Amino acid sequence: MISIRPLRTLMTVLCLSILCLSLFPDEAFAQGQDKSLTAPHPTRVYRNPAIGYSLNLPEGVELIERESQRHLTVRSSKGYAFNLQTGQVNSTVSLPEMILKLETLYLGKGKAWSQKLTERSMKISGLPAWDAFYEGPGTRARVIVARGRVTDFVFMFFATPQNFDSMQREFDQILLTFKLPPAEIDGNSNLASERFQPGARPPGPGAARFAEPGFGYSIDYPLGWSMVKPNPKTVVFNGHKGSRAKSAAISVQNVYGAKSGSAADKARTMTGALKSQLASGADDVAYLGEADFIYMNGGRRLNGRQFFVSYARGENRIRQWVVVMPRDSINVVHIWTYAAPERWFKEFRPLAEEVLKSWTILPFK
């Protein structure tokens, strides 16, 4: 059986050192157990008098219009609900940034959503859109933000976790009927190529994204891998239980660095501190190479440092790749780490490299 002590070792090393809309998830959520949903039939056409969009909705659903008919809540006795809310388009805020603003309200300890599951780009009726999935106590949510020529649209869909997939199929059928007035589409041909901020591209195939506010970066990790935050400034990704990848770990930690000096000096100082901690906390430590690490992404260039190290921990020998990345204007250093049992380090290194390539440094919010 594979020992999980390498992960505990990594944790020891790391611990050194849009449009804000009025949303109604509590009102919209309804319990239900039906798992045999089909496409909505029969349907009726709902036309919004304020914005001019239309949707084909199943007969029998409850409709609630709020705020001069600009916000719509749909509740089904089958056990799902969704809101469609609108606001004047705000082109200074990208669609992923709109999602992040919603997350500051609803994602986190004690809030409606305890974790983000995945996110992606998509289109709705030809409009660029961003699609994100969340889970919370007793509920699962899907949030879609879409941008028209004059209006930003926010869909929020809710269902119980056990019924979410089946009920989402009915919601998808409703989305296919979403029609917009000409004012939202005319002159909108360039929207599909909207220039998002760095880090706003969708995760690659088979990947999910970590992009929580307050961490200063986004990073993609493989679907099926777990994501844990052992402390408020560290995130760790592991392979799924029962696989060799479970003993591999990819992490990013934010720590405070030196208050003065160049980025290169700060990187060397932090690298030295990490090496000292490794030397005192592990056996038979061997450094396998050290070099500069130049980060270039989204027009940003940062000067960092990287090193490889091998050490013994109990019956296991661990190999670790560490990238130390000081921020250019604030006293924060990001520490990216990939660690695995030495015999499997090469097997998972290509995957770790893809995760590292996806790492996008963002402004702190």
Sequence and secondary structure as in RCSB ss.txt:
>XXXX:A:sequence
MISIRPLRTLMTVLCLSILCLSLFPDEAFAQGQDKSLTAPHPTRVYRNPAIGYSLNLPEGVELIERESQRHLTVR
SSKGYAFNLQTGQVNSTVSLPEMILKLETLYLGKGKAWSQKLTERSMKISGLPAWDAFYEGPGTRARVIVARGRV
TDFVFMFFATPQNFDSMQREFDQILLTFKLPPAEIDGNSNLASERFQPGARPPGPGAARFAEPGFGYSIDYPLGW
SMVKPNPKTVVFNGHKGSRAKSAAISVQNVYGAKSGSAADKARTMTGALKSQLASGADDVAYLGEADFIYMNGGR
RLNGRQFFVSYARGENRIRQWVVVMPRDSINVVHIWTYAAPERWFKEFRPLAEEVLKSWTILPFK
>XXXX:A:secstr
    HHHHHHHHHHT         HHHH          S  SEEEEE TTT  EEEEETT EEEEETTTTEEEEE
 TTSEEEEEEEEE  TTS HHHHHHHHHHHHBSTTSSBSEEEEEEEEEETTEEEEEEEEEETTEEEEEEEEE SS
EEEEEEEEE TTTHHHHHHHHHHHHHT B  HHHHTT TTGGG    TT S   TTEEEE  TTSSEEEEEETT 
EEEEEETTEEEEE  TTSGGGG EEEEEEEE  SSS HHHHHHHHHHHHHHHHHHHSEEEEEEEEEEEEEEETTE
EEEEEEEEEEEEETTEEEEEEEEEEE SSSSEEEEEEEEEEGGGHHHHHHHHHHHHHH EE    
